[in-house]
């Protein structure tokens, strides 16, 4: 009797297993076995290309907390002329870390770092009661008087590129990109200077071999993407 019940049990298990197997598909009066699914390879994104920083100094980096934007309030200027003017004020040289030309004294859109940036020393561009913005603020000045005119297209492209790279390098936010007028009572960098637009500039690593809609007017060797507020979705 025990053997008989064991045999019945095996038949029931075999039936259940048979019910779990794929059934043939009935199409057009004849039976067609299901096609075997071909496994697809797992998706792997391309490795990112590191953001290139052409202004990375050799000196140990300072504790940068801000980017402070200025204009020279003059129609022309260069590293040498601004340096001499600041020496005349009793300073120890040009007070900014970067100067961006407008074609009069420097190339239009040309970015030049000063000795302060190369040596990673404090600025002399944004005096405040505790000197916070000179000690921890990167001073960027554009040649021009933006109370009267607007920055050139080349200057805007360059300052966005520079600000974007510095924000990425030192983990700064848009709120840490300010104008000189945010520090003290001054019109600098002028009513025609688009601080809000520039502060939103960001850079991202480009995925190697990945197509995409990148908003960029930058040389390909920088391997960065500039995203303006109007292009953020």
Secondary structure, DSSP 8 states (H G I E B T S, - for coil): -HHHHHHHHHHHHHHHHHHHS---EEETTEEE---------------B-----TT--SS------EEEEEE-SSS---HHHHHHHHHHTT-SS---SEEE--SSSS-TT-EEE-HHHHTT---SS---TT-HHHHHEEEEEESS-TTTS---HHHHHHHHHHHHHHHHHHT--GGGEEEGGGTSS--TT-TT--HHHHHT------BTT--------S-GGG------GGG--
